[in-house]
Amino acid sequence: MWIYEKKLQYPVKIKNPNAKLAKFIISQLGGPDGELSASMRYLNQRYTAPYPQAQAIMNDIGTEELAR
């Protein structure tokens, strides 16, 4: 039913590894100020929002953050 091919959309060839840059990139994705943290904050705040419109906006923003 599904065929899974493990390949990158854009192939990457690393000539010189850069640990400092790698640490920065990982912190932007999963660190305290990263995309995952932001999406979880939005999705948790929707439960305490006082108006249904605010809850919907928080849900939309949190979902969009997860999609990035």
C-alpha atoms as one frame of an Amber mdcrd trajectory, in Angstrom:
protein
   0.000   0.000   0.000   2.760   2.482   0.927   6.307   2.583  -0.346   8.791
   4.368   1.885  11.961   5.668   0.286  14.471   7.042   2.755  15.982   9.882
   0.763  16.248  13.630   1.221  14.303  16.037  -0.950  17.514  17.993  -1.483
  20.683  15.891  -1.125  23.264  17.368   1.259  26.998  16.897   1.019  28.845
  18.016   4.139  32.455  18.923   3.446  33.416  20.502   6.775  31.320  19.686
   9.862  30.567  22.698  12.033  29.540  21.756  15.578  28.774  25.352  16.577
  26.313  25.820  13.709  24.749  22.407  14.361  24.161  23.345  18.008  22.465
  26.578  16.919  20.194  24.807  14.407  19.128  22.171  16.938  18.353  24.851
  19.535  16.082  26.625  17.022  14.117  23.451  16.384  13.815  21.927  19.836
  15.301  24.348  22.335  13.453  26.559  24.814  12.719  29.147  22.112  12.306
  26.670  19.273   9.388  25.753  17.029   8.230  22.781  19.103   8.176  24.775
  22.340   6.245  27.602  20.695   3.631  25.258  19.274   3.120  23.537  22.628
   2.671  26.912  24.362  -0.002  27.970  21.865  -1.815  24.642  22.061  -1.798
  24.717  25.879  -2.935  28.329  26.110  -6.012  27.638  24.003  -7.601  25.858
  26.976  -7.489  28.989  29.144  -8.530  31.464  26.451 -11.742  33.250  27.490
 -13.424  33.421  24.069 -14.076  30.733  21.428 -12.484  32.939  18.756  -9.299
  33.201  20.819  -9.271  29.423  21.313  -9.598  28.911  17.556  -6.761  31.319
  16.817  -4.475  29.648  19.385  -5.297  26.263  17.867  -4.550  27.499  14.335
  -1.248  29.128  15.328  -0.105  26.080  17.311  -0.959  23.751  14.463   0.890
  25.977  11.988   3.970  25.998  14.213   3.980  22.201  14.195   3.823  22.175
  10.401   7.065  24.152  10.010
